């Protein structure tokens, strides 16, 4: 494999992995934001009657 093909292959793989990790991190941030929103809504809601802890 010529060196330029090797470099191109490595660059394409690097970009693919980078985009995949970026997408995964954005999905993770979205889940964290949703969890924080749900937690905030739960804190603003009136406290439920005392019962067994879940």
N, C-alpha and C positions, 0 to 999 in steps of 0.2 A: 504494500500500500504506500503510495507516494506521500511525502510529508504533508503536502497541502491538503490531500484528502483526509489524512489523519487529523489535522488541525480542524478542518471543517466538521468532521464527525464529532470531535470532542466539543467544539463550540455549540453545535446543534444539541448535543446531549446536555451540556451545561445549561443552555437556554430552556430546554424542556424541563429539566429538574427545577430550575429557578422558578419558572412559571407555575409548576405544580406546587412547589412550596409556598409561593405567594398566594395561590388560590386556597390552599389549606389554611394558611394563617388568616386570610380574610374570612373564611368560613368560621374559624375558631373565634375570631373577634366578634363576629355576628352572634355566635352562640353566647359568648360572655355578655355582650350588650343585652341580649334578650333575657338572660338570667338576672342581670342587674335590674332591668326594668320590672321583671316579675317580682323580684325581692322588694323593690320600692313600692309596688302596688300592694304587696302583702303587708308592708309596714304601715301604709296609709289606711288600710282597711281596718275596721274595728276588730279588736282582739276576739277570737272565738271563745266560747264558753270553755271552762276548764275541763279537760278530759284526758284520756290516756295520751301520752306523748307518742307521736308517730316517728 
